[in-house]
Amino acid sequence: MYADTQLLKKAVIAATVAAACGLTPGTVIAEGPGFAFGNSAAQNAACLKCHADLQKVGDGHQINGADYQHTTHAQFGCRTCHDNVPDSHPDGKNIARTTACVECHTDVAEQYTVSKHSLEAPDCGSCHNPHTAQKSGQVSALEMNAICTNCHNQIKIASTHAQWLPQTDLHLGAITCVTCHTKTEGFVLSIYIARKDIKGSASRPVIADYNYLSEKAAGKEIQELVDTNHDTYISLEELRRFSSNASNKDLYLKAILTPATTSHAFQTSDKSYNCTFCHASGPNATQISKLVLPEKNGSYRHVAIEGGGTLGSLNAIPDFYMMGSTRNTLLNKLGALILAGGLVMPAGHGFMRFLTRKNRKKE
């Protein structure tokens, strides 16, 4: 009975807000499927009619509908978290959020309590904007790092790591912060299409966006830039062909090690100081690689790469070289030839001395 009363109350308030903003039930502000979620009171559209307008609500309360539309929160609707909107709204008063993040994200809250971040930034909103937050698989590795660098100065990060980490820029550009600073054990080699024609840096490459890749694809799906046989599966040979294709001279494949699952237990893991974790075979979970492609709505999707083999994927990327078991096959062969060549002279000299030993005794 209580639940029914609450639902009825919310429906009445939603209808009141819609009327106040000049909307009729079912109104949708933006075009495209899946934008306005909610009931017949058009709960999201009613709110966005005002909150998408900077002049009406001000910078602190403006919501970008294009960013909000593909978040999980949009599917639940504004009223799920903002459930105490009075009948008089909008009346110039701020409306508090009565639903706490922990009510839905219990597991995340438990992980977060072991991190010192929970003392320094106790509010989830310190790092995440609930109106743009997406699942970890829907954001790029660079966007994940950008959340960290909102507080952690990039220059300080580089200088601190340089005290013990060789080739610091290269390392920071090949991993996400949470790869080393969480307790996550499973990892994926995420391979992005990056741009050569825009100057970036080793630690901050420029990932090609949807519009640029769409133009390159010339009317085809951007996945077909790599997936040339259209089987929705990326072979190692397709990676090699993409890299050797003259029409892709402005692009290259950028590999970044990312966690298979995200964790909010922010701590420096022991593996962070263990070079062999990445530069040797590592756990089986690291032998997974995926091509990560941008979507039109700003999110990302993952396409499986042949065999899930990290080592094979790296060997198929000519711009990538990692010492250890992920070394380049061609360099392996060259190294073996150099080593063999270096042994020829002493081995040959010793063999000849053995054959001529009787002659030396006579002398």
C-alpha positions, 0 to 999 in steps of 0.5 A: 500500500505504501509503495503504491502511494509513493508511486502515485505521488511521484507520478503526480509530481512528474506531471506537475513538473512537466506542466510547469515546463510547458510539456505534455505527457510523452514529450521527447526533447532529443531525437534518436532512440533511447533518449527519453526514458521513463513513464508517460509523464516524460520524467527525463524530458520534463527535467531536461526542458529546463536543465538543458538550458544554461540560461534557465538553470545556470552552469551549476545545474545544466545537464548536457542531454547528449551526454546524459542520454547514453548513461545507465542513470538515464534509463532509471530516470531523473526521479529515481535520485531526485525524488523529493521535487516539490509541487512548486518546482521550479520555484528558484530553490535548489532541490537536494538529491535524496538517493545516495550512490551507495543505495545502488552501488553497495559493492563499489562503496565497500571497495572504496572504503579501503582506499585513502581516497574515501577520506580525501574525497568521500563524495562519489561526485568528487570524481564522477558526474552522475549525469555523464557517468558510464560503465567502464567498458563504455569509456576509453582508457584515456578517459579513465585516466582523465578522471584521475588527472582531475586531481593528480597533476600530470607533471607530478605523476610523471616526476614521481614515477620517474624516480623508479620507473624507466621510460616513464612516458612510454609506460604511462601511455601504455597503461591506465592508472587503475592497472597498477593502483587497484587490486584487480588481477585480470587485464585486457590489452585494449587496442585503439585506433590513434592519430599520427597527424595530431601531435600528442605524446607518449603518455597522452596519445590522440585517439581517433574519434567517431567522426574522423573514423567515419569519414575515413570509412567513407560510408562503411562501418568504422569497424570495417577499417580493420575487419575487412572480411566483415565477420565481426572478429579481428584476426592478427592478419587484419591488424597487420594489413591495417598497419601496412595499408598506405591509406592509413598513414595518418593512423596507428594502433595504440595498445593500452593495458586496462583492467578486465573489471574495474575496482574502486579499491585504490591501492598500489598493488605489489605487481606495480613494482614487478617488471615481470608481471607485464614483461614476462608471461603473466597470468592467463587473464592478461592474454586477452586483447580487444579492438576498442572502437568509438560509437556515435553517441560518445561511448565505446565498444569492444571487438574480440581479437583472434584467440584473445592473444596479447602476444600475437596482437602486439607482434601484429602492431609494428609501432609497438615493442615490449621487452620480455615475452611480448618481444617482436618476432623479427627482433627475436630473429635478428638478436639470435643471428647477432648472438650466433654470429658472435659465437662463430669466431671463438667457436671456430678459433677453438675448433681450429686449435683443436685440429692443429694441436699436434702441429703445435706440439712438434714446434 
